[in-house]
Amino acid sequence: MSATTASLIAEGTTVDGAVSGDCQLQVDGIVHGDITVTHLSVGEVGKIEGASKAESVEVRGRVVGSIAAKEVKLLAGCNVEGDISHEQLVIEPGAIFEGRSLRHQRPVAALTASTTSGVSGRNLNSPKSADTHQRLP
């Protein structure tokens, strides 16, 4: 399948089990299971109970479970209960989100390493410090 192929789980349809594919998936029905696709869109009447993983995720409906994606959009009227692992997260006014927002670890690890190395050798109270802030007594 190509990444441009789209699939629909229509309103009134319930899927019990995992769903995966190299595709775009529109969920207007109910999925009880994990989802792994390229792009996931949960419609206003859609519901997912399970972990979701995709390059991008848009939620208008309800998700109970974790979401992992590069880009996540929680649109007005949605309800998400679970942790979201992301590079970019957009939460519109009117969206409900209960869980933790976790940025992907690669950027955080790089930031922590550069910050730690820059601070460890610096003594702000030392007269040799190039810092222009007020020294403590």
Summary of the structure (lengths in Angstrom):
residues: 137
radius of gyration: 21.2
end to end distance: 68.0
largest distance: 72.3
contacts: 398
relative contact order: 0.11
helix: 12%
strand: 41%
